[in-house]
Amino acid sequence: MPEDIIEEDLLRSIDEVDAQIKIFRQRVQAVLDAAQGDGSKSSPKLDAGGAG
């Protein structure tokens, strides 16, 4: 049964990393939005969904 425990721990770790990535993306988007509000209207929006 230790394999089940290892698998659950791994899945939990993946979920935690996924949540951290989501928070990071929100922060990056906020920075990009703030930069565009400062007059940098020519900056294209970046899609960070393809990494990993």
Backbone as a chain_set.jsonl record, in Angstrom:
{"seq": "MPEDIIEEDLLRSIDEVDAQIKIFRQRVQAVLDAAQGDGSKSSPKLDAGGAG", "coords": {"N": [[0.783, -1.23, 0.0], [2.117, 1.229, 0.259], [2.614, 2.37, -2.201], [0.223, 3.518, -2.988], [0.051, 5.611, -1.179], [2.271, 7.1, -1.916], [1.507, 7.809, -4.503], [-0.785, 9.391, -3.985], [0.426, 11.476, -2.571], [2.065, 12.524, -4.55], [0.138, 13.399, -6.407], [-1.111, 15.345, -4.855], [0.993, 17.138, -4.556], [1.301, 17.95, -7.203], [-1.127, 19.279, -7.589], [-0.745, 21.4, -5.798], [1.406, 22.763, -6.975], [0.199, 23.467, -9.37], [-1.733, 25.268, -8.421], [-0.036, 27.279, -7.474], [1.114, 28.121, -9.864], [-1.144, 29.181, -11.11], [-1.69, 31.395, -9.442], [0.669, 32.833, -9.912], [0.385, 33.429, -12.656], [-1.824, 35.136, -12.515], [-0.693, 37.279, -11.142], [1.268, 38.094, -12.974], [-0.388, 38.86, -15.083], [-1.675, 41.028, -13.878], [0.476, 42.79, -13.606], [1.103, 43.201, -16.303], [-1.29, 44.399, -17.156], [-1.203, 46.737, -15.611], [1.075, 47.923, -16.682], [0.244, 48.428, -19.282], [-1.69, 50.278, -18.761], [-0.145, 52.418, -18.127], [0.522, 53.635, -20.459], [1.707, 52.018, -22.296], [0.529, 50.927, -24.691], [1.116, 49.467, -26.95], [2.064, 47.009, -26.267], [1.801, 43.572, -26.714], [-0.628, 41.161, -25.578], [0.362, 38.412, -23.643], [0.301, 34.879, -23.883], [0.548, 32.532, -21.469], [0.087, 29.869, -21.41], [1.289, 27.64, -22.653], [3.606, 26.505, -21.586], [5.151, 23.672, -20.392]], "CA": [[0.0, 0.0, 0.0], [2.874, 2.49, 0.226], [2.527, 2.965, -3.538], [-0.963, 4.378, -2.987], [0.387, 6.819, -0.427], [3.201, 7.869, -2.762], [0.721, 8.373, -5.607], [-1.605, 10.476, -3.442], [1.325, 12.583, -2.246], [2.479, 13.117, -5.82], [-1.009, 14.132, -6.956], [-1.295, 16.534, -4.019], [2.071, 18.063, -4.912], [0.978, 18.502, -8.524], [-2.204, 20.251, -7.376], [-0.171, 22.577, -5.144], [2.183, 23.486, -7.98], [-0.777, 24.043, -10.291], [-2.311, 26.439, -7.756], [0.986, 28.327, -7.45], [1.221, 28.634, -11.236], [-2.33, 30.01, -11.349], [-1.457, 32.662, -8.737], [1.732, 33.535, -10.63], [-0.192, 33.967, -13.896], [-2.665, 36.279, -12.154], [0.203, 38.396, -10.811], [1.869, 38.557, -14.227], [-1.431, 39.578, -15.818], [-1.878, 42.316, -13.214], [1.61, 43.648, -13.967], [0.92, 43.584, -17.711], [-2.397, 45.352, -17.223], [-0.733, 48.003, -15.052], [2.017, 48.505, -17.639], [-0.537, 48.939, -20.404], [-2.373, 51.459, -18.262], [0.833, 53.496, -18.043], [0.764, 54.183, -21.78], [2.371, 51.026, -23.141], [-0.584, 50.286, -25.38], [1.579, 48.633, -28.049], [2.492, 45.716, -25.761], [0.823, 42.522, -26.967], [-0.926, 40.287, -24.438], [1.09, 37.164, -23.753], [-0.389, 33.694, -23.396], [1.521, 31.711, -20.774], [-0.502, 28.559, -21.222], [1.941, 26.557, -23.347], [4.829, 26.009, -20.976], [5.098, 22.549, -19.49]], "C": [[0.817, 1.284, 0.0], [2.824, 3.164, -1.149], [1.322, 3.89, -3.636], [-0.676, 5.693, -2.275], [1.31, 7.71, -1.245], [2.436, 8.536, -3.902], [-0.136, 9.543, -5.13], [-0.758, 11.701, -3.128], [1.772, 13.304, -3.518], [1.347, 13.937, -6.433], [-1.276, 15.406, -6.167], [-0.236, 17.58, -4.361], [1.799, 18.727, -6.263], [-0.111, 19.557, -8.397], [-1.678, 21.534, -6.74], [0.626, 23.416, -6.136], [1.247, 24.165, -8.98], [-1.412, 25.303, -9.702], [-1.31, 27.591, -7.718], [1.175, 28.945, -8.831], [0.051, 29.552, -11.545], [-2.171, 31.378, -10.69], [-0.402, 33.484, -9.469], [1.198, 34.166, -11.911], [-1.06, 35.181, -13.612], [-1.807, 37.492, -11.843], [0.848, 38.97, -12.067], [0.842, 39.355, -15.028], [-1.688, 40.94, -15.207], [-0.754, 43.284, -13.558], [1.477, 44.114, -15.415], [-0.198, 44.606, -17.867], [-1.972, 46.721, -16.701], [0.215, 48.701, -16.025], [1.276, 49.088, -18.832], [-1.292, 50.195, -19.992], [-1.462, 52.664, -18.163], [1.194, 54.063, -19.41], [1.475, 53.223, -22.714], [1.322, 50.231, -23.908], [-0.132, 49.357, -26.494], [2.039, 47.273, -27.585], [1.423, 44.669, -26.043], [0.56, 41.719, -25.699], [-0.241, 38.944, -24.688], [0.249, 36.031, -23.201], [0.651, 32.777, -22.784], [1.042, 30.282, -20.629], [0.271, 27.406, -21.833], [3.162, 25.98, -22.699], [4.547, 24.82, -20.07], [4.115, 21.556, -19.867]], "O": [[0.253, 2.351, -0.242], [2.974, 4.382, -1.253], [1.388, 4.93, -4.292], [-1.109, 6.757, -2.718], [1.149, 8.93, -1.265], [2.69, 9.696, -4.228], [-0.205, 10.574, -5.799], [-1.172, 12.831, -3.387], [1.846, 14.532, -3.557], [1.573, 15.043, -6.923], [-1.628, 16.434, -6.746], [-0.538, 18.77, -4.445], [2.039, 19.922, -6.437], [-0.03, 20.612, -9.026], [-2.111, 22.629, -7.098], [0.528, 24.643, -6.135], [1.482, 25.304, -9.384], [-1.606, 26.292, -10.41], [-1.686, 28.748, -7.907], [1.372, 30.154, -8.952], [0.232, 30.594, -12.177], [-2.479, 32.403, -11.3], [-0.558, 34.695, -9.629], [1.523, 35.313, -12.219], [-1.043, 36.149, -14.372], [-2.146, 38.61, -12.23], [0.964, 40.187, -12.21], [1.165, 40.403, -15.587], [-1.899, 41.913, -15.932], [-1.003, 44.47, -13.777], [1.71, 45.284, -15.718], [-0.065, 45.568, -18.623], [-2.334, 47.747, -17.276], [0.168, 49.922, -16.177], [1.655, 50.145, -19.337], [-1.505, 51.084, -20.817], [-1.932, 53.801, -18.119], [2.093, 54.898, -19.505], [1.813, 53.602, -23.835], [1.242, 49.009, -23.784], [-0.921, 48.528, -26.949], [2.38, 46.436, -28.42], [0.266, 44.846, -25.661], [1.435, 41.61, -24.841], [-0.265, 38.414, -25.799], [-0.432, 36.184, -22.186], [1.54, 32.291, -23.484], [1.559, 29.55, -19.785], [-0.067, 26.256, -21.551], [3.725, 25.022, -23.229], [3.798, 24.934, -19.1], [3.966, 20.544, -19.182]]}, "num_chains": 1, "name": "protein.A"}
